[in-house]
Amino acid sequence: MADLATRGGHTFHIPIMGSGFTIDTPLRVARYGITSAISLVDDVLIEQMREIHCKKAEEPYEEIGGGEEDARARRITAYLNLLDRLVGRQVEALRASPFEAGSEITRYYEMLPETPLKRAYLQMLATEDPTSRARQQDELRRHASPGAIQVNVMTKLDRDIYHDGNKLTPEFADAMAALRGYANSSLTSSIIFSAGMNQRVYTYATQFADFSPDQNGVIKKRIILKVSDWRSAMIQGKFLAKRGLWVSEFRIESGLNCGGHAFATTGLLMGPIMEEFKRRRVELQETLHAAYSRARTAVGGPSTDTPLDMRITAQGGLGTADENELLLQYYRLDSTGWATPFLLVPEVTTVDDAHLRKLLDATDRDVHLSDASPMGIPFWTLRDSASEETRRQRILDGKPGSPCPKGFLVSNTEFTDTPICGASRAYQRRKLESLAEEGYSAKQLSVVREGVLAKACICHEVGGTAMVKNGIDPEAHPAICCGPNIVNFSKLATLQEMVSHIYGRLSLLTNSDRPHMFIRELAIYVDHLRKEFEKHSLDLSTRAPAYYREFKENLLSGIEYYRSRAEQVIEEKRNGFLDDLRSLRETLERMTLVSPVKE
């Protein structure tokens, strides 16, 4: 059993879900070997959660005030260190628990997939000799390892910080401080960089020793890049490798079939993207290792002739055990990400009771790809969330926009020298006043105005469920950024039930007509392109016609890819899968780009 620890863990992870839904998920799942991620956007919420968990654990708590020096980074470090300590204690208690029904260590092993480690556990249960059984139990205790406590930094959220009207040096910007907070923590885990490349953040990581291998070749703090395609992985991976930083994992995320922000590709679909990663994985690893090795040698650091480990994982829209196995077996991924379904697992995520009920009742009409994000990126939103209801009420009251209590998304300088947020009351008032002078037609004006008013205070309100659930602010207006997959699950589940669903031991699906994840993503892309065509016809887009042609051609190419491989990759409901492809292809072929009509 000496190598079981590397051959026996879970094959899924729980991605970051907003700033609040997974804010303390590691305390709920890490001891069972399940990896999860938390957001480092909202250091105010992080500090509030640190106080709560210090009190629960009877640990001393000393507040780090927002006005103190380097407060953001120090708050993050303190919270991550607390999580690290508490999970460590949980694991010690789990290993000390007896192998009996309902115990922590039994729960750990019962949830595992069919791996060598799980088989060793089953073999122990079948062993009758007390001495041999005890020896096997001791070995199993040693191999009960926690899941990682990963952190996520949206690199686009790198607000510069001002003091007395003067901009502070770059290391105090939001993403830079978040990186520093993680780098200074005691965690041995990974940081996930999402939302594209930020050169100053990536370069800043070189200043922290934990991102480089020690004398034994171990990297304490690893880098994960969330990417949309192989080309993005190569470009960003090279940038980091040339600076002596190794990317330990490339995490593919569906462009549109995911929760929260949706970073659409130019029609590149998950299947073809994962196929390219499978086909060119060795090329990616060897190319990056060559650049990495040269960089490490240049600074006199340890290097190896053999490329370091590189994981390829994916997430976005997974809903069945068959889809999970498809990604692991056919596309040879190292892990899959399951997010939205876990919103209905109160043991795992933080959702207040009122919004749990709304999620349970959600239909396709209730979950939509909105313009709510001030970043100008499509954002999945639950229409009847408290955030959306409050936004609409403010409009009715003649006071659109948010007071902007935290300002993590400030970036607009259209009317001010110092950036403000597009969801703020200050911006929306000025923008609405200026629209009459911008020469829009009546139809254009209606669309533009609706886009301005759609912006919501997501940097604060996506953490709202954690504030309500933990009594931080019972009057908060939570935003719910579930993915469209939520409509296929309409009952609460336990952690063990959801894990069993992922591994095919039972099914929690409540929508028998749910389309395959590939079909769902394709349908969302077709609808997204239709809306893009409409913007172009209204002369509200700056994109050239070539962009739309490429987008449509990529979708048609993706449809042909799925059709040609249906026999290999689709087992259940294959005929329906092919019918859906034909229907979506016909819809796409009927779509034409109409030139804007000047009024």
matplotlib code that plots the C-alpha trace (Angstrom):
import matplotlib.pyplot as plt

x = [0.0, 3.0, 1.9, -1.8, -1.9, -1.1, -3.5, -6.5, -8.0, -11.1, -11.3, -13.3, -12.9, -15.2, -14.4, -14.7, -18.3, -18.5, -17.0, -19.3, -20.7, -17.4, -15.8, -15.5, -16.1, -12.6, -13.7, -16.6, -14.9, -11.1, -10.8, -12.6, -9.9, -12.0, -10.3, -12.1, -11.4, -12.2, -12.2, -9.8, -11.8, -13.6, -11.1, -13.9, -15.9, -12.8, -12.0, -15.6, -15.5, -12.2, -13.8, -16.7, -14.5, -12.0, -14.9, -16.3, -12.8, -12.2, -9.2, -8.1, -9.2, -7.6, -9.2, -7.1, -8.8, -9.2, -7.2, -4.1, -1.0, -1.3, -4.6, -5.9, -2.9, -2.7, -6.4, -6.0, -2.9, -4.6, -7.7, -5.8, -3.6, -6.7, -8.2, -5.0, -4.8, -8.5, -8.4, -5.2, -7.0, -10.0, -7.7, -6.0, -9.4, -10.5, -7.5, -8.0, -11.7, -12.6, -13.5, -17.2, -20.4, -20.9, -17.4, -15.3, -12.7, -15.4, -17.1, -13.8, -13.3, -17.0, -17.0, -13.9, -14.3, -13.2, -9.5, -6.6, -7.1, -10.8, -10.1, -7.6, -10.4, -12.8, -10.1, -9.7, -13.4, -13.3, -10.3, -11.2, -7.9, -7.7, -4.0, -4.0, -7.1, -5.5, -2.3, -4.4, -6.3, -3.1, -2.0, -5.3, -5.1, -1.8, -3.3, -6.3, -5.1, -6.9, -8.0, -6.3, -7.4, -7.1, -7.5, -8.8, -7.6, -9.5, -6.5, -8.8, -9.9, -6.6, -7.9, -5.2, -5.5, -5.6, -4.8, -5.5, -6.0, -2.6, -2.3, -0.2, 2.5, 1.4, 2.0, -1.0, -3.4, -6.1, -4.8, -1.2, -2.2, -4.3, -1.3, 0.9, -1.6, -1.7, 2.1, 2.7, 0.3, 1.2, -0.8, 0.7, -1.7, -2.4, -3.5, -5.9, -5.4, -8.6, -10.0, -6.9, -3.3, -2.1, 1.6, 2.4, 0.6, 2.4, 5.7, 5.1, 4.9, 8.6, 9.3, 8.0, 10.1, 7.2, 6.4, 9.8, 11.0, 12.9, 16.1, 14.0, 12.2, 8.9, 6.9, 4.9, 2.6, 1.6, 0.0, -3.2, -4.3, -8.0, -7.9, -10.4, -8.3, -4.9, -3.5, -4.3, -2.6, 0.6, 0.8, 0.3, 2.3, 5.3, 5.1, 5.3, 7.9, 10.3, 10.2, 11.0, 7.4, 5.8, 2.1, 1.1, -2.4, -4.4, -8.1, -10.3, -13.6, -16.6, -16.8, -20.6, -21.9, -20.7, -21.7, -20.7, -18.8, -18.9, -15.9, -17.1, -14.6, -15.1, -17.3, -14.7, -16.5, -15.4, -15.2, -12.8, -10.8, -10.3, -9.4, -6.6, -5.3, -5.3, -3.6, -1.0, -0.5, 3.1, 3.9, 2.6, 4.5, 7.8, 7.7, 7.0, 9.6, 12.3, 11.6, 11.2, 14.5, 16.4, 14.9, 15.7, 19.3, 19.7, 19.0, 21.0, 17.9, 17.2, 16.0, 15.3, 15.8, 12.3, 9.3, 7.4, 3.9, 1.2, -2.5, -5.2, -8.7, -12.0, -15.3, -18.5, -22.0, -21.2, -24.3, -24.1, -21.6, -21.5, -20.3, -17.8, -16.4, -16.3, -14.0, -11.8, -11.5, -11.9, -10.3, -7.9, -8.4, -6.9, -10.0, -13.4, -14.9, -18.5, -19.8, -23.5, -25.0, -23.2, -25.3, -28.0, -25.7, -26.0, -23.1, -20.8, -21.8, -23.2, -26.7, -29.3, -32.7, -34.7, -32.4, -32.2, -35.9, -35.5, -32.8, -34.9, -37.7, -35.6, -36.5, -34.8, -36.7, -35.3, -31.6, -30.2, -27.0, -27.2, -25.4, -25.2, -21.4, -19.8, -16.8, -18.9, -18.7, -21.8, -22.8, -25.2, -27.9, -31.0, -33.7, -35.5, -32.5, -32.7, -29.9, -32.0, -35.2, -33.4, -31.8, -35.2, -36.8, -34.2, -35.0, -38.7, -37.9, -35.9, -32.6, -30.9, -27.5, -25.8, -24.1, -21.0, -20.0, -16.8, -15.6, -13.7, -14.9, -14.2, -12.6, -14.6, -13.1, -15.6, -16.7, -14.1, -10.3, -10.5, -12.1, -15.7, -17.9, -20.4, -23.0, -22.7, -25.3, -22.7, -21.9, -25.4, -26.8, -24.2, -24.4, -28.1, -28.0, -25.4, -27.2, -29.5, -26.4, -24.9, -27.1, -28.8, -31.9, -35.0, -34.3, -30.6, -31.3, -33.6, -31.0, -28.1, -30.2, -31.2, -27.6, -26.6, -29.4, -28.6, -25.4, -25.5, -23.3, -21.9, -18.6, -20.5, -23.8, -22.3, -21.1, -24.6, -25.6, -22.6, -23.5, -27.1, -26.4, -23.7, -25.6, -23.0, -25.7, -29.2, -30.5, -28.1, -29.3, -27.6, -26.8, -27.0, -24.7, -25.6, -24.9, -27.8, -27.3, -29.1, -32.5, -31.7, -31.4, -34.4, -33.8, -31.4, -28.6, -26.0, -22.3, -22.3, -25.3, -23.7, -20.4, -22.3, -24.1, -20.8, -19.4, -22.6, -23.8, -27.1, -28.7, -29.9, -31.1, -34.7, -35.0, -35.2, -35.0, -31.7, -29.6, -26.0, -23.5, -22.0, -25.4, -26.3, -23.1, -23.6, -27.2, -26.0, -23.4, -25.9, -28.2, -25.2, -24.2, -27.8, -27.7, -24.4, -25.9, -28.7, -26.2, -24.5, -27.7, -28.4, -24.9, -24.1, -21.1, -17.5, -16.7, -15.8, -17.8, -14.8, -15.4, -18.9, -17.8, -15.1, -17.5, -20.1, -17.5, -16.1, -19.5, -20.2, -16.8, -17.7, -21.0, -19.2, -16.6, -19.4, -21.3, -18.1, -17.3, -20.8, -20.2, -17.1, -18.1, -21.9, -23.4, -26.7, -29.4, -27.1, -29.9, -31.3, -27.8, -27.5, -31.0, -30.1, -26.9, -28.9, -31.5, -28.8, -26.9, -30.1, -30.7, -27.1, -27.1, -30.3, -28.6, -27.2, -25.4, -27.5, -25.8, -26.8, -29.6, -28.9, -32.0]
y = [0.0, 2.3, 4.2, 4.2, 7.9, 8.9, 6.5, 6.7, 10.2, 11.8, 12.6, 15.7, 19.1, 21.9, 25.1, 28.6, 29.8, 33.6, 35.3, 33.8, 30.4, 28.5, 31.0, 28.2, 25.1, 23.7, 23.4, 21.2, 18.9, 19.0, 16.4, 13.9, 14.4, 16.7, 19.8, 23.1, 26.7, 30.0, 33.5, 36.2, 39.1, 40.3, 40.7, 42.4, 39.2, 37.2, 39.1, 38.7, 35.0, 34.7, 36.3, 33.8, 30.7, 31.9, 32.1, 28.7, 27.1, 29.1, 30.7, 34.3, 36.8, 40.2, 42.4, 43.6, 46.9, 48.0, 51.2, 49.3, 48.9, 46.1, 45.1, 43.2, 40.9, 40.4, 39.6, 37.0, 35.4, 35.2, 33.6, 31.0, 30.2, 29.7, 27.3, 25.4, 24.9, 23.9, 21.5, 20.0, 19.3, 17.9, 15.4, 14.4, 13.7, 11.8, 9.6, 8.8, 7.9, 4.2, 2.2, 1.8, 2.9, 6.7, 7.5, 10.2, 7.8, 5.5, 8.4, 9.3, 5.9, 5.2, 8.4, 7.5, 6.3, 2.8, 3.2, 1.1, 3.0, 2.2, -1.5, -1.6, -0.3, -3.0, -5.6, -4.5, -4.8, -8.4, -9.4, -11.5, -11.8, -9.1, -8.6, -8.2, -6.1, -3.7, -3.4, -2.6, 0.0, 1.7, 1.9, 3.3, 6.0, 7.2, 7.5, 9.5, 12.8, 16.1, 17.8, 21.0, 24.5, 26.3, 30.0, 31.9, 35.4, 37.0, 38.8, 41.4, 42.6, 44.4, 47.7, 50.3, 51.7, 55.4, 57.2, 60.9, 61.1, 59.6, 56.1, 53.7, 51.6, 48.5, 45.9, 47.3, 46.8, 44.2, 41.2, 41.9, 42.1, 38.9, 37.1, 38.3, 37.2, 33.7, 33.6, 34.5, 31.9, 28.5, 26.6, 24.0, 24.2, 26.1, 29.5, 29.7, 32.6, 33.3, 35.9, 36.1, 37.1, 39.9, 40.4, 42.4, 39.8, 36.9, 38.6, 39.5, 35.8, 35.4, 37.3, 34.6, 31.5, 29.2, 29.3, 27.9, 24.3, 23.7, 21.6, 18.5, 19.8, 20.4, 23.4, 24.4, 26.9, 25.8, 27.7, 26.8, 28.7, 28.7, 28.8, 28.8, 26.9, 25.4, 28.5, 30.5, 27.8, 28.0, 31.8, 32.2, 29.1, 30.4, 33.8, 32.2, 29.5, 32.2, 33.7, 30.4, 29.6, 26.3, 25.8, 22.7, 22.6, 24.0, 24.2, 24.3, 26.0, 26.1, 29.5, 29.9, 26.8, 27.7, 29.8, 33.4, 35.2, 33.6, 34.3, 33.3, 32.0, 32.7, 29.7, 27.1, 24.3, 22.2, 18.9, 20.1, 22.1, 19.1, 17.0, 19.4, 19.3, 15.5, 15.4, 18.1, 17.6, 16.3, 19.2, 21.7, 20.1, 19.8, 23.3, 24.9, 22.8, 23.9, 27.5, 26.8, 24.9, 27.7, 30.3, 28.2, 27.6, 31.3, 32.1, 29.2, 27.4, 23.7, 22.2, 18.8, 17.2, 15.6, 17.8, 18.5, 17.1, 19.0, 18.3, 19.0, 19.4, 20.8, 22.2, 23.7, 22.1, 18.5, 16.8, 13.0, 10.2, 9.3, 12.8, 12.7, 9.4, 10.7, 13.6, 11.4, 8.4, 9.6, 13.1, 11.7, 14.5, 14.4, 15.8, 17.3, 20.4, 20.3, 23.6, 24.6, 21.3, 21.8, 24.9, 22.4, 20.7, 22.8, 20.8, 22.1, 25.6, 28.7, 29.6, 31.2, 29.4, 31.8, 31.4, 27.7, 27.6, 29.7, 27.5, 24.4, 26.0, 27.5, 26.9, 27.9, 31.2, 32.0, 31.6, 33.8, 35.1, 38.7, 42.1, 42.3, 42.4, 45.9, 44.2, 44.1, 40.3, 38.1, 36.9, 34.1, 35.4, 34.1, 36.6, 36.5, 36.8, 39.6, 41.4, 41.5, 42.4, 45.3, 46.5, 46.6, 48.4, 51.1, 51.8, 52.0, 54.4, 56.6, 55.9, 53.3, 52.0, 50.7, 52.8, 50.8, 49.7, 47.9, 49.0, 45.9, 46.3, 50.0, 50.5, 53.2, 56.6, 57.9, 60.7, 60.8, 60.8, 58.2, 54.9, 54.2, 51.2, 50.8, 49.5, 52.5, 55.1, 57.8, 56.3, 55.3, 58.8, 60.5, 57.9, 58.0, 61.8, 61.7, 59.2, 61.8, 63.6, 60.5, 60.4, 57.1, 56.1, 55.3, 51.5, 51.9, 54.1, 51.5, 48.8, 50.9, 52.2, 48.7, 47.6, 50.4, 49.7, 45.9, 46.4, 45.0, 45.3, 41.8, 42.3, 42.8, 40.9, 37.7, 37.3, 38.1, 34.5, 34.2, 37.4, 36.4, 32.8, 33.8, 36.8, 39.3, 41.3, 39.7, 42.5, 41.8, 41.4, 38.3, 37.8, 34.2, 33.3, 29.7, 28.1, 26.9, 23.4, 24.2, 23.6, 19.9, 19.5, 20.3, 18.7, 19.1, 16.6, 15.5, 15.6, 11.8, 11.8, 14.3, 12.4, 9.2, 11.0, 12.1, 8.5, 6.9, 5.2, 7.0, 9.8, 13.2, 14.5, 15.6, 16.6, 13.6, 15.8, 17.4, 17.7, 16.5, 19.0, 19.4, 20.1, 22.6, 24.5, 24.5, 25.8, 28.6, 29.6, 29.7, 31.9, 34.1, 34.5, 35.4, 38.2, 39.4, 39.5, 41.6, 44.1, 44.3, 45.0, 47.8, 49.3, 48.7, 46.5, 47.5, 44.0, 43.4, 41.0, 38.6, 38.0, 36.8, 34.6, 33.0, 32.5, 30.8, 28.6, 27.5, 26.4, 24.6, 22.9, 21.9, 20.4, 18.3, 17.2, 16.0, 14.3, 12.4, 11.2, 10.5, 6.8, 7.0, 9.5, 9.3, 6.1, 7.2, 8.8, 8.9, 9.3, 12.3, 13.8, 13.6, 15.0, 18.0, 18.5, 18.6, 21.0, 23.4, 23.2, 24.2, 27.1, 28.3, 28.0, 30.2, 33.0, 35.7, 38.9, 41.9, 45.2, 48.1, 50.3, 54.0, 55.9]
z = [0.0, -0.1, -3.2, -2.5, -1.4, -5.0, -6.6, -4.4, -4.1, -5.4, -9.2, -8.8, -7.2, -6.1, -8.0, -6.6, -6.5, -6.1, -3.1, -0.5, -1.5, -0.9, 1.5, 4.2, 2.1, 2.9, 6.6, 5.4, 2.9, 3.0, 5.8, 3.4, 0.8, -1.4, -2.9, -3.0, -3.8, -2.1, -3.6, -2.4, -3.8, -0.7, 2.2, 4.2, 4.2, 4.7, 7.9, 9.1, 8.5, 10.3, 13.4, 13.2, 12.9, 15.5, 18.0, 17.0, 17.4, 20.6, 19.1, 20.0, 17.4, 16.9, 14.3, 11.3, 10.5, 7.0, 7.6, 8.9, 6.8, 4.2, 5.7, 2.6, 2.4, 6.2, 6.4, 3.7, 5.3, 8.7, 7.3, 5.3, 8.2, 10.3, 7.7, 7.5, 11.3, 11.6, 8.8, 10.2, 13.5, 11.7, 9.9, 13.1, 14.6, 11.6, 11.6, 15.3, 14.8, 14.9, 11.7, 12.5, 10.9, 10.8, 11.9, 10.2, 8.8, 7.6, 5.9, 4.3, 2.7, 1.8, -0.3, -2.4, -6.0, -7.1, -6.7, -5.2, -1.9, -1.9, -2.7, 0.2, 2.5, 1.2, 1.7, 5.3, 5.9, 4.6, 6.8, 9.7, 11.5, 14.2, 13.9, 10.1, 10.2, 12.8, 10.6, 7.6, 9.5, 10.6, 7.0, 5.9, 8.6, 7.3, 3.8, 4.8, 3.3, 3.2, 0.0, -0.9, 0.2, -3.1, -3.6, -6.7, -7.9, -10.7, -12.3, -13.9, -10.5, -9.8, -8.6, -7.9, -4.4, -3.7, -0.4, 0.0, -3.8, -4.6, -6.2, -4.1, -5.5, -7.6, -4.8, -2.9, -5.9, -5.1, -7.1, -6.0, -2.4, -2.6, -4.2, -1.4, 1.2, -0.1, -0.6, 3.0, 4.3, 5.7, 3.0, 0.8, -2.1, -5.4, -6.5, -9.4, -11.7, -13.7, -16.1, -18.3, -18.1, -15.8, -16.4, -13.3, -11.1, -12.8, -12.5, -8.9, -8.0, -8.7, -5.6, -3.3, -2.7, -2.2, -5.9, -6.7, -6.0, -2.8, -2.7, -3.0, -6.0, -4.1, -4.9, -1.9, -3.7, -7.1, -10.0, -11.7, -14.8, -15.7, -19.5, -22.4, -24.9, -25.7, -27.3, -24.1, -22.1, -24.2, -24.2, -20.5, -19.6, -21.6, -19.9, -16.5, -17.5, -18.8, -15.4, -13.7, -12.6, -13.4, -14.2, -12.3, -13.7, -16.7, -15.7, -18.8, -18.2, -20.5, -22.1, -21.4, -19.6, -16.2, -13.2, -12.5, -15.2, -18.6, -20.8, -24.3, -26.8, -30.5, -30.7, -29.6, -27.8, -24.8, -26.8, -29.5, -26.8, -24.6, -27.7, -28.5, -25.0, -25.1, -28.5, -27.7, -23.9, -24.3, -26.6, -24.1, -21.2, -23.0, -24.6, -21.2, -19.4, -21.9, -21.1, -17.4, -17.2, -18.9, -16.6, -13.5, -14.6, -15.3, -11.6, -10.2, -9.0, -9.0, -12.2, -13.7, -17.1, -16.8, -17.1, -13.9, -13.4, -15.2, -14.6, -17.1, -15.6, -16.8, -15.5, -16.7, -16.9, -15.7, -14.5, -14.7, -13.9, -17.6, -18.5, -15.6, -16.9, -20.5, -19.4, -17.3, -19.6, -23.2, -22.7, -20.1, -17.6, -14.2, -12.4, -13.1, -11.5, -10.0, -8.9, -9.4, -8.1, -4.8, -4.2, -3.1, -0.6, 2.6, 4.2, 1.5, 0.4, 2.1, 0.8, 2.9, 3.3, 1.2, -1.8, -1.4, -1.9, -5.0, -6.4, -5.8, -7.9, -10.6, -14.2, -17.5, -17.4, -13.9, -14.8, -17.5, -18.9, -17.9, -18.2, -14.4, -14.2, -14.2, -15.9, -19.1, -19.2, -19.4, -15.9, -15.0, -12.6, -10.8, -11.8, -8.5, -6.2, -3.6, -5.5, -8.7, -6.9, -5.1, -8.4, -10.1, -7.1, -7.1, -10.8, -10.0, -7.1, -9.5, -7.8, -10.0, -9.1, -5.9, -3.1, -4.0, -0.4, -1.3, -4.7, -5.8, -9.4, -9.9, -13.3, -15.2, -15.7, -18.3, -16.0, -13.2, -12.9, -10.1, -11.3, -10.2, -10.7, -13.6, -11.1, -8.8, -8.4, -9.1, -12.5, -13.6, -12.9, -15.0, -17.8, -18.1, -18.3, -21.1, -23.3, -24.8, -26.2, -27.8, -30.9, -30.4, -32.2, -30.1, -30.4, -29.7, -26.7, -25.2, -25.5, -24.2, -21.3, -20.3, -20.4, -18.1, -15.6, -15.7, -13.8, -10.2, -7.1, -7.5, -5.7, -2.5, -3.1, -4.4, -0.8, 0.5, 1.2, 3.6, 5.3, 5.8, 6.8, 9.3, 10.8, 9.5, 7.7, 7.9, 5.7, 2.8, -0.7, -2.0, -5.7, -6.9, -9.8, -10.4, -13.8, -16.0, -14.8, -11.6, -13.3, -13.5, -9.7, -7.6, -4.2, -1.4, -1.0, 1.5, 0.7, 0.5, -1.8, -4.2, -4.2, -5.0, -7.8, -9.3, -9.2, -10.5, -7.3, -7.5, -9.5, -8.1, -11.5, -11.4, -15.1, -17.3, -20.4, -19.5, -22.6, -22.7, -21.4, -24.9, -26.4, -23.6, -24.1, -27.9, -27.5, -25.2, -27.7, -30.6, -28.5, -27.6, -31.2, -32.1, -29.6, -30.9, -34.4, -33.1, -31.5, -34.9, -36.7, -34.3, -34.9, -31.2, -31.7, -32.7, -33.9, -37.6, -39.8, -39.8, -36.0, -36.6, -39.6, -37.4, -34.5, -36.8, -38.5, -35.2, -34.0, -37.3, -37.0, -33.4, -34.5, -37.1, -34.4, -32.1, -35.0, -36.1, -32.5, -31.2, -31.7, -29.5, -26.8, -26.4, -25.0, -23.4, -25.6, -28.7, -31.2, -29.2, -29.1, -32.9, -33.4, -31.2, -33.2, -36.4, -35.0, -33.7, -37.0, -38.9, -36.5, -36.9, -40.7, -40.9, -38.9, -41.1, -40.3, -41.1, -41.8, -39.5, -40.8, -40.2, -39.0]

ax = plt.figure().add_subplot(projection="3d")
ax.plot(x, y, z, "-o")
ax.set_aspect("equal")
plt.show()
